Amino acid sequence: MTAPAALGTGAEPDPGPPADDSDDSDGSNDEGAHGMSPLGITAMIVAILVVAVGVFAIITHGFRTKTRVAYQVPAVFTLQPGQCFNSGQNDINLTLRPCSTPHEAEVFATFPVIGSSWPGDAALQAEAQSGCTARISRYLNPGLAATSLDQEYIYPDKVAWAGGVRVIICDVRSSDGPITGSVRQSS
């Protein structure tokens, strides 16, 4: 007769993994060699692809050419008194001309518009009309006053205003066709 083994002495044999009574011979085990199901493997591949695309986008974004759009002030707003020009469409595109050659218009005054917020077309038009009318007599040759000269003005629209343009351009034109020579009074 043998004595029973004492419990907790560390001398007990390791029982080993529990016995598996399932039969794997029919291939019904859904786990791969590493214990991951086909759905888990697909999810892992999709996750890796998403991370790879994200990393690629972050890396290449820094190397793309950046396009910067800046407002360019139309040339008409850089005109100065005494300059003669031919205007293009909407008086925005222009060609400077010597006043001694035939030209459509001559600038007789420019003046700033005070304010930071857009005053509106009607307010700017009224300011341009009164400001140009007040300035023409100081510029125009008195001998030309009876001729067919028309006073006109150009003021900034809302886009130009947002771009920082705060100037009104006053010009004189002939309703009879091009002008040759300056309309400025002699000093």
Secondary structure, DSSP 4 states (H G I P E B T S, - for coil): --PPPPTTSS-SPP--SPP----GGGS-----TTS--HHHHHHHHHHHHHHHHHHHHHHHHTTSPPP-------GGGG--TT-EEEE-GGGTSEEEE-TTS-BSEEEEEEEE---SS---HHHHHHHHHHHHHHHHHHHB-GGGTTSSEEEEEE---HHHHHTT--EEEEEEEETTS-B-S--BPP-
